[in-house]
Amino acid sequence: MPGSFDFDPYDVPLSGPAATIRVCRYIPDAEGDSRYAVLPNVACERIRYTEGPEPPTAWFRYILDDADPAGIAPVDFGGLWPLGSAGPYVLGNDERLVVLATTPDGDTHVLFDGFAQSPQVDLSPQSQRVSFLALGVATRCWDDPIGSRLQRHADDPYHGELVLVDLPSRFNPDGKANCTPNGYDVEQSNPSVRYPVFLDPNVDRDPDPRSYWTLGKFVRYVLGVYNDQAYVLNPDFDRLDTLLQSRGPAPGALPVGDDSGSAADVVVRDYDATNSPWPEALSDQLDLAGFGLRFSTGEDADGSPRSEIEIYRKDANAAGPVRDLLLPNSGTELKPASCNVAALHLRRDSNAIVNAVTVETAQRRVEASFVLAPGFRPVIGDESAAQRVRFLRGNLAAKTGEDRRKYRYYVADEVGDGHWDALHAEWSMSALNLSDVFPNDEGGSPTYVKRSRPGSATLVTRDSEGRPLRAQLALSRDYTGPAPAVWDGSGDWQPITGGWQLLEDRLGIYIVVEDPECWPIGDYTGDRPQEASCTLRGVSSQANPTSPNTRFHLRLTTVIEDDLMLPASVDARPASPTSFARRRRVDGRDHFALEAVASRSLYNPGADPKIFRDDASRALAWARQLRAAHELPPTIGAATVPGLVTAYRVGDRIARINGRDVALQTNVGEAQGEVPAYPVVTAVSWEFAAERQATIIELSDAGIERVD
């Protein structure tokens, strides 16, 4: 909804006493006022503070006055441009300077603290101009990009020694936790400065000491390790974890801003900060989740400049100052006391709204036990010595067709490609029924599709030391249930320790021994004499299953993929000012997963599944925070306020234009208890050129129409 209005301020001049602006060379080691050496031949034209990873910027020009040829200040660019130029009225490259403002009531404030950069000469037949740009002291934060990481010894993740190593500063790699345990930070006893460090992501221990990097932990680590605070001070770490949480309701719950709403940590996705300047690494993660950062400059109690980095929320839970703009009532004359706007341009970009988010997670993984069926047709007579030679592994290279599979290929047949139905002595094309592993939904509809599901070599179940167990194959002579099938818990089973491998393209196994008639199966724990030699007759027992060659069944315990992701989806809320649901899907497969053990499987004989890992709440928190960051239309625009006004800061919210009763609220749904959300100030500029002073307030860093 674009809109703008301007008015002529000349009937009643919007003017007042101007602040005195002084440009000073800064001498940190001096004391008191001697720290500031005034440069009377340097004028500040503009200072700009902006949201995000950008240092404050200031523009300056030299006052060139040739009225006194004997003066010591340079009168043309020849005394200023050469690299060797020096003197009390010349600022060399990287010299530190401070801009001071003294208000009419005598108060002095530091407006800018930075380093001279980028000189420029503009020469014409009628004039010459020498100017330069200065960057705030925060520019020093870009001098040394992230190149190493601070890591704790894995043998003592709680109190171990810290080592700075040249390993990638990669957070939660491939969805693995690699942060030190909660409650065991560096400087843990001092909440205002404590921060976690890296830990080996492959630590295999029970209890697991690793924790995930959340947004709060990430920010505290980056600031604690990479910002030496020589020029820019850190915020108090004590509040960061709470500040950087996802807040607000799950679908159907209380509205954003309600004190009883939910709060959850925002887990950082797999992110490699190596080679990035730390302010940019911070901004990458904060912007993604809808938070902001700014560099601010002020003064200490002793009057010396003080720069800080500040982090803030931008959604309806923002707690920063709420400001107003002032215009007189319609039809009344313009009075400086009731008006602080000289020009205003606003545009609301509803096209940028995203009010529904689905986080795509990894497919759910379920451990289960499956009774396999022969993936070949057994034939009486194949057990004879003359025929068995066909099935030796050394003879398979020249074979084609079924001979390559005979007595070696056992399948769950989850796609219905075909298997031997021993119960009815016939070839069957019926696909495996997986409804016991993947139950129907509440409406009775299936939740899985019949497709190939290769098994995993490792299980979800872990041993007593926390290490994942290997997929297991077992043998039974007394199982009487269907095959292939999801195991029903019946039968006596003997583990087989070797001689087989998982199929790569489907659920099943392939026997890799030289002779399937002489298959070593490991230590036998049963009571059948034919297994006393720990050798299974794999051909005879299938081709001619008469005593003592009773047919056997194989049970495979492995992990297969579900066809559903985690329920990490949020819908549009009443706060969104559009009636359309505008959904975006976000790839989170590398980070969010669910791992479970099905009921009545080898390591879970109970009637209910066991959940070993469930990232649903973390994925849902991520979806909620992304929605909160993008569900409201950005208000793009700028306002010009006469004079030097320091009350407006980056990160402040602008609530309304008083006098015209124009509310700038960007959300709706107050009847449902929604807390108002307002546009956020993303840049503030002070201008001192053209014989005037003005403050420019920008409400977005994109699409700004400059107001002069």
C-alpha positions as CSV (number, residue, x, y, z in Angstrom):
1,M,0.0,0.0,0.0
2,P,2.2,2.9,-1.2
3,G,1.6,6.4,0.0
4,S,3.5,9.6,0.6
5,F,2.9,13.2,1.5
6,D,5.0,16.3,1.7
7,F,4.3,19.8,3.0
8,D,5.9,23.2,2.7
9,P,7.5,24.1,6.0
10,Y,8.2,27.7,5.2
11,D,5.0,29.4,6.4
12,V,6.1,28.7,9.9
13,P,9.9,27.8,9.8
14,L,10.8,24.6,11.6
15,S,14.0,26.0,13.0
16,G,15.7,26.3,16.3
17,P,19.2,26.7,17.8
18,A,21.6,24.4,16.0
19,A,24.0,22.1,17.8
20,T,27.7,22.9,17.5
21,I,29.5,20.2,15.5
22,R,33.2,19.8,16.0
23,V,35.6,17.4,14.2
24,C,38.5,16.4,16.4
25,R,41.6,14.3,16.1
26,Y,41.4,11.8,18.9
27,I,44.4,11.1,21.1
28,P,43.4,8.1,23.3
29,D,46.4,8.3,25.6
30,A,45.8,11.9,26.6
31,E,43.7,13.0,29.5
32,G,40.5,15.1,29.7
33,D,39.8,17.5,27.0
34,S,43.3,17.2,25.6
35,R,42.2,13.9,24.0
36,Y,40.3,16.0,21.5
37,A,42.3,18.2,19.1
38,V,39.8,20.3,17.2
39,L,40.3,20.5,13.4
40,P,38.6,23.8,12.5
41,N,39.3,23.3,8.8
42,V,37.3,20.0,8.6
43,A,33.5,19.9,8.4
44,C,31.3,16.9,9.0
45,E,28.6,16.7,6.3
46,R,26.9,13.5,7.2
47,I,26.9,10.6,9.7
48,R,25.0,7.3,9.1
49,Y,24.3,4.4,11.4
50,T,22.6,1.4,9.9
51,E,21.3,-2.0,10.9
52,G,23.5,-5.1,10.2
53,P,27.2,-5.8,9.7
54,E,28.2,-2.3,8.6
55,P,30.4,0.1,10.7
56,P,29.0,3.6,11.1
57,T,30.0,5.9,8.3
58,A,30.8,9.6,8.2
59,W,31.5,12.0,5.3
60,F,33.8,15.1,5.7
61,R,35.2,17.9,3.6
62,Y,38.1,20.3,4.1
63,I,37.4,24.0,4.3
64,L,39.9,25.5,1.9
65,D,40.4,29.3,2.6
66,D,43.1,31.1,0.8
67,A,42.3,34.5,2.4
68,D,45.4,34.2,4.5
69,P,48.3,32.8,2.4
70,A,50.5,32.6,5.5
71,G,48.0,30.4,7.3
72,I,49.2,26.9,8.3
73,A,46.1,25.1,7.1
74,P,46.3,23.7,3.5
75,V,44.5,25.9,1.0
76,D,44.4,23.5,-1.9
77,F,44.5,19.8,-2.6
78,G,48.3,19.8,-3.1
79,G,48.7,20.0,0.7
80,L,46.2,17.3,1.4
81,W,46.3,14.6,-1.3
82,P,49.9,13.3,-1.2
83,L,50.4,10.3,1.1
84,G,53.2,12.2,2.9
85,S,50.9,15.1,3.8
86,A,51.1,15.9,7.5
87,G,50.4,18.6,10.0
88,P,48.0,19.7,12.7
89,Y,45.3,20.4,10.1
90,V,45.7,17.3,8.0
91,L,44.2,13.9,8.7
92,G,46.2,11.1,7.3
93,N,44.8,7.7,6.3
94,D,43.7,5.7,9.3
95,E,44.0,8.6,11.7
96,R,41.4,8.4,14.4
97,L,38.8,11.2,14.6
98,V,35.8,11.9,16.7
99,V,32.7,14.1,16.0
100,L,31.4,16.0,19.0
101,A,28.0,17.7,19.2
102,T,27.4,20.4,21.8
103,T,23.7,21.2,22.3
104,P,22.4,24.7,23.0
105,D,22.1,23.8,26.7
106,G,25.8,22.9,26.9
107,D,25.7,19.1,26.8
108,T,28.3,17.4,24.7
109,H,27.8,14.0,23.0
110,V,30.0,11.8,20.9
111,L,28.3,11.3,17.5
112,F,31.0,9.4,15.7
113,D,34.3,7.7,16.5
114,G,36.3,6.2,13.6
115,F,39.2,6.2,11.2
116,A,39.8,8.5,8.1
117,Q,39.6,6.6,4.8
118,S,39.1,7.1,1.1
119,P,40.1,10.7,0.3
120,Q,38.7,12.3,-2.8
121,V,39.5,15.4,-4.9
122,D,37.0,17.1,-7.2
123,L,38.6,19.8,-9.3
124,S,36.9,22.1,-11.8
125,P,37.9,25.4,-13.5
126,Q,35.8,27.2,-10.9
127,S,36.3,25.2,-7.7
128,Q,38.1,22.5,-5.9
129,R,36.8,20.2,-3.2
130,V,38.7,17.8,-1.0
131,S,36.7,15.3,1.0
132,F,37.1,12.0,2.7
133,L,35.1,9.1,4.2
134,A,35.6,7.8,7.7
135,L,34.5,4.4,9.0
136,G,33.6,3.9,12.6
137,V,36.0,2.0,14.9
138,A,33.8,-1.1,14.4
139,T,35.6,-1.4,11.0
140,R,38.5,-3.0,13.1
141,C,36.1,-6.0,13.6
142,W,36.7,-6.9,9.9
143,D,40.5,-6.9,10.2
144,D,40.9,-10.6,11.2
145,P,38.3,-13.1,9.8
146,I,37.4,-16.3,11.6
147,G,40.0,-18.8,10.8
148,S,40.3,-21.1,13.8
149,R,38.1,-22.5,16.5
150,L,38.3,-22.9,20.3
151,Q,37.8,-26.5,21.3
152,R,37.8,-28.5,24.5
153,H,39.5,-31.9,24.9
154,A,37.0,-34.7,24.2
155,D,38.2,-36.9,27.1
156,D,36.9,-34.2,29.5
157,P,34.1,-32.3,27.7
158,Y,33.0,-30.6,31.0
159,H,36.3,-29.2,32.4
160,G,38.9,-30.1,29.8
161,E,41.7,-27.8,28.6
162,L,40.8,-25.3,25.8
163,V,42.9,-25.4,22.6
164,L,42.7,-23.0,19.6
165,V,42.9,-25.3,16.6
166,D,42.9,-24.7,12.8
167,L,39.8,-26.7,12.2
168,P,36.7,-25.3,10.4
169,S,34.4,-23.2,12.6
170,R,31.5,-25.3,11.5
171,F,28.5,-25.3,13.8
172,N,26.3,-28.5,14.0
173,P,27.9,-30.2,11.0
174,D,25.6,-32.5,9.1
175,G,23.1,-32.0,12.0
176,K,25.5,-33.4,14.6
177,A,25.8,-31.6,17.9
178,N,29.4,-30.2,18.5
179,C,29.0,-27.8,21.3
180,T,30.2,-28.3,24.9
181,P,27.6,-29.4,27.5
182,N,25.0,-27.1,28.8
183,G,26.1,-25.5,32.1
184,Y,29.8,-26.0,31.4
185,D,30.8,-22.8,29.5
186,V,34.0,-20.9,29.7
187,E,33.7,-18.5,32.6
188,Q,30.6,-20.4,33.7
189,S,30.5,-18.6,37.0
190,N,30.1,-15.2,35.3
191,P,26.9,-15.1,33.4
192,S,27.7,-11.7,31.7
193,V,30.7,-13.1,29.8
194,R,30.3,-16.9,29.7
195,Y,30.3,-18.8,26.4
196,P,30.5,-22.4,25.1
197,V,33.2,-23.8,22.8
198,F,33.5,-26.6,20.2
199,L,33.5,-30.3,21.0
200,D,34.3,-33.2,18.7
201,P,31.0,-34.1,16.9
202,N,31.9,-37.7,16.9
203,V,32.2,-38.2,20.6
204,D,30.5,-41.6,21.3
205,R,29.6,-41.7,25.0
206,D,26.7,-42.3,27.4
207,P,25.5,-39.9,28.6
208,D,26.1,-37.9,25.5
209,P,28.0,-34.7,26.5
210,R,27.4,-32.9,23.3
211,S,24.8,-30.2,22.9
212,Y,23.5,-28.3,19.9
213,W,24.6,-24.8,19.0
214,T,21.6,-22.6,19.6
215,L,21.4,-19.1,18.3
216,G,22.2,-17.8,21.8
217,K,25.2,-20.0,22.2
218,F,26.4,-19.2,18.7
219,V,26.3,-15.4,19.4
220,R,28.0,-15.8,22.8
221,Y,30.8,-17.9,21.3
222,V,31.4,-15.6,18.3
223,L,31.5,-12.5,20.5
224,G,33.4,-14.2,23.3
225,V,36.2,-15.7,21.1
226,Y,36.6,-13.4,18.2
227,N,35.8,-9.9,19.5
228,D,38.7,-8.7,21.6
229,Q,36.7,-5.6,22.6
230,A,39.6,-3.3,21.8
231,Y,37.2,-1.0,19.9
232,V,33.7,-2.4,20.3
233,L,32.3,-3.7,23.6
234,N,30.1,-6.9,23.8
235,P,26.6,-6.8,25.2
236,D,25.9,-8.6,28.5
237,F,25.7,-12.3,27.7
238,D,23.3,-13.1,30.5
239,R,20.2,-12.1,28.5
240,L,21.2,-13.4,25.1
241,D,19.9,-16.9,25.3
242,T,16.4,-15.7,26.4
243,L,16.4,-12.9,23.9
244,L,17.3,-15.1,20.9
245,Q,14.6,-17.7,21.5
246,S,11.6,-18.4,19.2
247,R,8.6,-17.1,21.0
248,G,4.9,-17.4,20.4
249,P,2.4,-20.1,19.9
250,A,2.4,-23.4,18.2
251,P,-0.5,-23.7,15.7
252,G,-3.8,-22.9,17.5
253,A,-2.1,-21.7,20.7
254,L,-1.9,-18.3,22.3
255,P,-0.9,-15.3,20.2
256,V,2.5,-13.8,19.8
257,G,3.4,-11.5,22.7
258,D,1.2,-13.3,25.3
259,D,3.2,-13.9,28.4
260,S,2.0,-17.5,28.6
261,G,3.1,-18.3,25.0
262,S,5.7,-20.8,24.3
263,A,9.5,-20.2,24.0
264,A,12.0,-22.5,22.5
265,D,15.7,-22.3,21.6
266,V,16.5,-21.7,17.9
267,V,19.0,-24.4,16.8
268,V,21.6,-23.2,14.3
269,R,21.5,-25.1,11.0
270,D,24.8,-26.5,9.7
271,Y,26.8,-23.4,9.3
272,D,30.5,-22.8,8.5
273,A,31.7,-19.4,9.6
274,T,35.3,-20.1,8.5
275,N,36.9,-17.1,6.7
276,S,33.9,-14.8,7.4
277,P,34.4,-11.6,9.4
278,W,32.7,-12.2,12.7
279,P,30.1,-9.4,12.3
280,E,29.0,-11.0,9.0
281,A,28.8,-14.4,10.6
282,L,26.6,-13.0,13.3
283,S,24.4,-11.2,10.9
284,D,23.9,-14.3,8.7
285,Q,22.3,-16.2,11.5
286,L,20.5,-13.3,13.2
287,D,19.0,-12.1,9.9
288,L,17.8,-15.6,9.0
289,A,15.9,-15.9,12.3
290,G,14.5,-12.3,12.2
291,F,16.8,-10.6,14.7
292,G,18.9,-7.5,14.2
293,L,22.3,-6.1,15.3
294,R,23.7,-2.6,15.3
295,F,26.9,-0.8,16.3
296,S,26.3,2.2,18.5
297,T,28.6,5.0,19.7
298,G,28.3,7.2,22.8
299,E,30.5,8.3,25.6
300,D,31.8,6.8,28.9
301,A,31.4,8.6,32.2
302,D,34.7,10.3,31.6
303,G,33.7,11.6,28.2
304,S,35.7,9.2,26.1
305,P,34.0,7.6,23.1
306,R,32.4,4.2,23.7
307,S,31.2,1.8,20.9
308,E,29.1,-1.3,21.5
309,I,27.4,-4.0,19.5
310,E,23.8,-4.4,20.4
311,I,21.4,-7.3,19.4
312,Y,17.6,-7.0,19.4
313,R,14.3,-8.6,18.3
314,K,12.3,-7.3,15.4
315,D,9.1,-9.2,15.8
316,A,6.1,-8.5,17.9
317,N,8.1,-9.6,21.0
318,A,10.5,-6.7,20.5
319,A,11.2,-4.8,23.7
320,G,13.0,-1.8,22.3
321,P,11.8,1.8,22.6
322,V,8.6,2.7,20.7
323,R,8.8,6.2,19.1
324,D,6.4,8.5,17.4
325,L,6.6,11.0,14.6
326,L,4.9,14.3,15.1
327,L,2.6,16.2,12.6
328,P,0.0,18.9,13.5
329,N,-3.6,18.1,13.2
330,S,-5.1,18.5,9.7
331,G,-6.1,22.1,9.0
332,T,-3.9,23.6,11.8
333,E,-0.8,25.7,11.3
334,L,2.6,24.1,11.5
335,K,4.3,24.7,14.8
336,P,7.7,23.4,15.7
337,A,6.5,22.4,19.1
338,S,4.0,20.0,17.6
339,C,5.8,18.9,14.5
340,N,9.1,17.2,13.9
341,V,8.6,15.9,10.4
342,A,9.8,18.0,7.4
343,A,9.2,15.3,4.8
344,L,7.9,11.7,4.8
345,H,7.8,8.9,2.3
346,L,6.3,5.5,3.2
347,R,5.5,2.3,1.3
348,R,4.2,-1.0,2.7
349,D,5.5,-4.0,0.8
350,S,2.8,-6.7,1.2
351,N,4.3,-8.7,-1.6
352,A,7.2,-9.7,0.8
353,I,4.9,-11.5,3.3
354,V,5.5,-15.1,4.2
355,N,3.0,-16.2,6.8
356,A,3.1,-20.0,6.6
357,V,6.3,-22.1,6.8
358,T,7.1,-25.7,6.4
359,V,10.5,-27.0,7.5
360,E,11.5,-30.0,5.4
361,T,13.2,-32.5,7.7
362,A,14.9,-35.8,7.1
363,Q,12.6,-38.7,6.6
364,R,11.7,-40.4,9.8
365,R,13.9,-43.5,10.5
366,V,12.5,-46.6,12.1
367,E,14.3,-49.6,13.3
368,A,12.3,-52.9,12.9
369,S,12.8,-56.6,12.4
370,F,11.7,-58.3,9.2
371,V,11.3,-62.0,8.3
372,L,12.8,-62.4,4.8
373,A,11.7,-64.7,2.0
374,P,13.8,-66.3,-0.7
375,G,14.2,-64.0,-3.7
376,F,14.6,-67.1,-5.9
377,R,12.8,-70.4,-6.8
378,P,14.2,-73.3,-4.9
379,V,14.3,-76.6,-6.9
380,I,14.5,-80.1,-5.5
381,G,17.7,-81.6,-6.8
382,D,19.8,-78.4,-6.5
383,E,21.2,-79.9,-3.2
384,S,23.0,-82.7,-5.2
385,A,26.7,-82.4,-5.5
386,A,26.4,-82.2,-9.3
387,Q,24.0,-79.2,-9.1
388,R,25.5,-77.4,-6.2
389,V,28.6,-76.5,-8.1
390,R,26.6,-74.0,-10.1
391,F,26.1,-71.9,-7.0
392,L,29.7,-71.6,-5.9
393,R,30.8,-68.0,-5.8
394,G,33.7,-68.6,-8.1
395,N,31.3,-69.8,-10.8
396,L,28.9,-66.9,-10.6
397,A,30.8,-64.5,-12.8
398,A,29.8,-66.4,-15.9
399,K,26.2,-66.9,-14.8
400,T,23.2,-64.8,-15.7
401,G,19.6,-64.7,-14.5
402,E,18.4,-66.5,-11.4
403,D,21.5,-68.6,-10.9
404,R,23.2,-65.5,-9.6
405,R,20.6,-65.1,-6.9
406,K,19.8,-68.7,-6.0
407,Y,20.3,-69.6,-2.3
408,R,21.9,-66.2,-1.7
409,Y,19.2,-63.6,-2.2
410,Y,16.7,-63.1,0.6
411,V,14.2,-60.2,0.4
412,A,11.4,-58.4,2.2
413,D,9.9,-57.7,-1.2
414,E,8.6,-54.3,-0.2
415,V,7.8,-53.4,-3.9
416,G,6.2,-56.7,-5.0
417,D,9.0,-57.8,-7.4
418,G,8.5,-61.4,-6.5
419,H,9.6,-63.9,-3.8
420,W,9.1,-67.6,-3.0
421,D,6.1,-68.3,-0.8
422,A,7.2,-71.4,1.0
423,L,3.9,-71.8,2.8
424,H,2.1,-72.3,-0.5
425,A,5.1,-73.5,-2.5
426,E,4.5,-70.9,-5.2
427,W,6.0,-67.7,-6.6
428,S,4.3,-64.6,-5.2
429,M,4.2,-61.0,-6.3
430,S,2.5,-59.7,-3.1
431,A,4.3,-56.7,-1.6
432,L,5.3,-56.6,2.1
433,N,2.7,-55.0,4.3
434,L,4.4,-52.2,6.4
435,S,1.3,-50.9,8.2
436,D,2.6,-52.3,11.5
437,V,5.7,-50.1,11.2
438,F,4.0,-47.1,9.5
439,P,0.4,-47.1,10.8
440,N,-2.5,-45.5,9.0
441,D,-3.4,-41.9,9.8
442,E,-6.4,-41.0,12.0
443,G,-8.6,-41.1,8.9
444,G,-7.5,-44.6,8.0
445,S,-5.5,-43.6,5.0
446,P,-2.0,-45.2,4.5
447,T,1.0,-43.1,5.4
448,Y,3.5,-44.9,3.3
449,V,3.9,-45.8,-0.4
450,K,5.2,-49.1,-1.6
451,R,8.8,-48.4,-2.7
452,S,12.3,-49.7,-2.2
453,R,13.7,-49.2,1.3
454,P,17.3,-50.3,1.6
455,G,18.3,-51.1,5.2
456,S,20.9,-49.3,7.2
457,A,24.1,-51.0,8.5
458,T,23.7,-49.4,11.9
459,L,20.7,-49.4,14.2
460,V,19.0,-46.8,16.3
461,T,19.5,-48.9,19.4
462,R,22.7,-48.3,21.2
463,D,24.8,-50.5,23.5
464,S,25.6,-49.9,27.1
465,E,28.4,-47.5,26.1
466,G,26.1,-45.5,23.8
467,R,27.4,-46.8,20.5
468,P,24.9,-47.8,17.8
469,L,24.5,-51.5,17.3
470,R,25.0,-53.1,13.9
471,A,22.2,-54.5,11.7
472,Q,21.5,-58.1,12.7
473,L,20.6,-61.3,10.8
474,A,19.2,-64.2,12.7
475,L,18.1,-67.8,11.8
476,S,15.0,-69.7,13.0
477,R,13.9,-73.3,12.4
478,D,10.6,-73.1,14.3
479,Y,9.1,-69.8,13.0
480,T,5.7,-70.6,11.5
481,G,4.5,-67.1,10.6
482,P,4.3,-65.5,7.1
483,A,7.4,-64.5,5.1
484,P,8.1,-61.9,4.1
485,A,6.6,-60.1,7.0
486,V,7.2,-57.6,9.8
487,W,8.3,-60.0,12.6
488,D,5.5,-60.7,15.1
489,G,7.8,-61.7,17.9
490,S,7.4,-65.5,17.5
491,G,10.0,-68.2,17.0
492,D,13.5,-69.0,18.4
493,W,16.3,-67.2,16.6
494,Q,20.0,-67.8,16.3
495,P,22.2,-64.7,15.4
496,I,24.3,-65.1,12.3
497,T,27.7,-63.3,12.7
498,G,29.0,-63.2,9.1
499,G,28.8,-64.3,5.5
500,W,26.2,-61.8,4.4
501,Q,25.7,-58.2,3.4
502,L,22.8,-55.8,3.0
503,L,21.3,-55.2,-0.4
504,E,22.0,-51.8,-1.7
505,D,18.8,-51.2,-3.7
506,R,16.1,-52.9,-1.5
507,L,15.4,-54.4,1.8
508,G,17.2,-57.7,2.1
509,I,20.5,-59.5,2.2
510,Y,22.9,-61.3,-0.1
511,I,25.0,-64.3,1.1
512,V,28.6,-63.8,0.2
513,V,30.3,-67.0,1.3
514,E,32.0,-69.2,-1.3
515,D,29.5,-72.1,-0.9
516,P,25.9,-71.3,0.4
517,E,25.7,-75.0,1.4
518,C,28.6,-74.4,3.9
519,W,27.6,-71.1,5.4
520,P,29.5,-70.5,8.7
521,I,27.0,-68.8,11.0
522,G,29.1,-68.4,14.2
523,D,28.6,-69.9,17.6
524,Y,25.4,-71.9,17.7
525,T,23.2,-71.6,20.9
526,G,20.4,-73.9,19.8
527,D,19.9,-77.7,20.2
528,R,19.7,-78.9,16.6
529,P,22.5,-81.4,15.8
530,Q,22.9,-80.3,12.1
531,E,24.1,-76.8,13.4
532,A,26.7,-78.3,15.8
533,S,29.4,-77.6,13.3
534,C,28.3,-73.9,13.2
535,T,27.6,-74.4,9.5
536,L,24.3,-73.8,7.8
537,R,23.3,-75.9,4.8
538,G,21.8,-73.0,2.8
539,V,21.0,-75.0,-0.4
540,S,19.7,-78.3,1.1
541,S,17.5,-76.6,3.7
542,Q,15.6,-74.6,1.0
543,A,15.7,-77.0,-2.0
544,N,14.8,-80.2,-0.1
545,P,13.7,-79.2,3.4
546,T,13.3,-82.8,4.8
547,S,14.7,-83.8,8.2
548,P,17.4,-83.1,9.1
549,N,17.4,-80.3,6.5
550,T,14.3,-78.4,7.9
551,R,13.7,-75.2,6.0
552,F,14.9,-72.1,7.9
553,H,13.8,-68.5,8.0
554,L,16.0,-65.4,8.2
555,R,15.1,-62.3,10.3
556,L,16.8,-59.0,9.5
557,T,16.9,-56.2,12.0
558,T,17.7,-52.9,10.4
559,V,16.6,-49.3,10.0
560,I,14.4,-48.1,7.1
561,E,13.0,-44.7,6.1
562,D,9.5,-43.6,6.6
563,D,7.7,-41.6,3.9
564,L,6.8,-38.7,6.2
565,M,8.8,-35.9,7.7
566,L,8.5,-34.4,11.1
567,P,5.4,-32.3,11.7
568,A,7.2,-29.0,11.4
569,S,4.7,-26.8,9.7
570,V,3.0,-23.6,10.9
571,D,0.0,-21.9,9.2
572,A,-1.0,-18.3,8.8
573,R,-2.1,-16.5,12.0
574,P,-4.6,-13.7,12.5
575,A,-1.6,-11.3,12.8
576,S,-1.0,-11.5,9.1
577,P,-2.6,-8.6,7.3
578,T,-3.2,-10.6,4.1
579,S,-6.1,-13.0,3.8
580,F,-4.0,-15.4,1.7
581,A,-1.7,-18.1,3.1
582,R,1.7,-17.5,1.5
583,R,3.8,-20.6,2.4
584,R,7.5,-21.2,1.9
585,R,9.3,-24.5,2.4
586,V,12.7,-24.5,4.0
587,D,15.2,-27.3,3.6
588,G,16.2,-28.6,7.1
589,R,17.0,-32.2,6.1
590,D,20.5,-31.9,7.2
591,H,19.5,-31.0,10.8
592,F,16.2,-32.3,12.0
593,A,15.3,-36.0,12.3
594,L,13.3,-38.6,14.1
595,E,14.7,-42.0,15.0
596,A,12.5,-44.7,16.6
597,V,12.4,-48.5,17.2
598,A,9.2,-50.2,16.1
599,S,7.2,-52.3,18.5
600,R,7.7,-56.1,18.7
601,S,11.2,-55.8,17.1
602,L,14.4,-57.3,18.3
603,Y,15.3,-54.6,20.8
604,N,11.8,-53.5,21.6
605,P,9.5,-56.4,22.5
606,G,6.8,-54.0,23.8
607,A,3.6,-52.9,22.1
608,D,4.6,-49.2,21.6
609,P,7.4,-47.7,19.6
610,K,10.5,-46.3,21.4
611,I,11.6,-42.8,20.4
612,F,15.4,-42.3,20.5
613,R,15.6,-38.9,18.8
614,D,12.9,-36.5,18.1
615,D,13.7,-33.1,16.7
616,A,10.1,-32.1,16.1
617,S,10.1,-29.4,18.7
618,R,13.3,-27.8,17.4
619,A,12.1,-27.9,13.8
620,L,8.7,-26.4,14.9
621,A,10.6,-23.6,16.8
622,W,12.6,-22.9,13.6
623,A,9.4,-22.7,11.6
624,R,7.7,-20.4,14.1
625,Q,10.7,-18.1,14.2
626,L,10.9,-17.9,10.4
627,R,7.2,-17.1,10.2
628,A,7.6,-14.4,12.9
629,A,10.5,-12.9,10.9
630,H,8.5,-12.6,7.6
631,E,4.8,-12.7,8.3
632,L,4.4,-8.9,8.4
633,P,4.9,-6.5,5.5
634,P,8.0,-4.4,5.7
635,T,7.4,-0.7,5.8
636,I,9.8,1.0,3.5
637,G,10.4,4.7,3.8
638,A,12.2,7.6,5.4
639,A,11.4,10.7,7.4
640,T,13.3,13.9,7.6
641,V,13.3,15.5,11.1
642,P,14.7,19.1,11.3
643,G,17.8,19.5,13.5
644,L,20.1,17.0,15.2
645,V,17.9,14.5,17.0
646,T,19.7,11.7,18.9
647,A,16.5,10.1,20.4
648,Y,15.9,7.9,17.3
649,R,18.2,4.9,17.1
650,V,18.7,1.9,14.9
651,G,16.4,-0.8,16.2
652,D,13.8,1.5,17.6
653,R,10.2,1.0,16.5
654,I,8.0,3.8,15.1
655,A,4.4,3.4,16.3
656,R,2.4,6.2,14.8
657,I,2.3,9.7,13.3
658,N,0.7,11.8,16.0
659,G,-1.5,14.7,14.9
660,R,-2.9,12.7,11.9
661,D,-3.8,9.7,14.0
662,V,-1.9,7.4,11.6
663,A,-0.9,4.1,13.2
664,L,2.1,2.4,11.6
665,Q,1.2,-1.0,13.1
666,T,2.1,-3.8,10.6
667,N,0.0,-6.7,12.1
668,V,-3.7,-7.2,12.8
669,G,-5.6,-9.5,15.1
670,E,-5.8,-7.3,18.2
671,A,-9.2,-8.9,18.9
672,Q,-7.4,-12.2,19.3
673,G,-4.9,-10.7,21.7
674,E,-2.1,-9.9,19.2
675,V,0.6,-7.6,20.5
676,P,1.2,-4.7,18.1
677,A,4.2,-4.9,15.8
678,Y,5.7,-1.8,14.3
679,P,8.3,-0.8,11.7
680,V,11.9,-0.9,12.9
681,V,14.4,1.9,12.3
682,T,17.1,0.4,10.1
683,A,19.3,3.5,9.6
684,V,19.7,6.9,11.1
685,S,21.7,9.7,9.4
686,W,22.6,13.1,10.6
687,E,23.3,15.8,8.0
688,F,25.1,19.0,8.5
689,A,25.5,20.3,4.9
690,A,23.9,23.2,3.1
691,E,23.6,25.4,6.2
692,R,21.1,23.1,7.9
693,Q,21.0,20.2,10.3
694,A,18.6,17.3,9.7
695,T,18.0,13.8,11.0
696,I,17.0,11.2,8.4
697,I,15.2,8.1,9.8
698,E,15.0,5.1,7.5
699,L,12.5,2.3,8.1
700,S,14.1,-0.2,5.7
701,D,17.4,-0.7,4.0
702,A,15.8,-1.7,0.7
703,G,14.0,0.5,-1.7
704,I,14.6,3.7,0.3
705,E,13.6,6.9,-1.5
706,R,15.9,9.6,-0.2
707,V,14.2,12.6,1.3
708,D,16.2,15.8,1.3
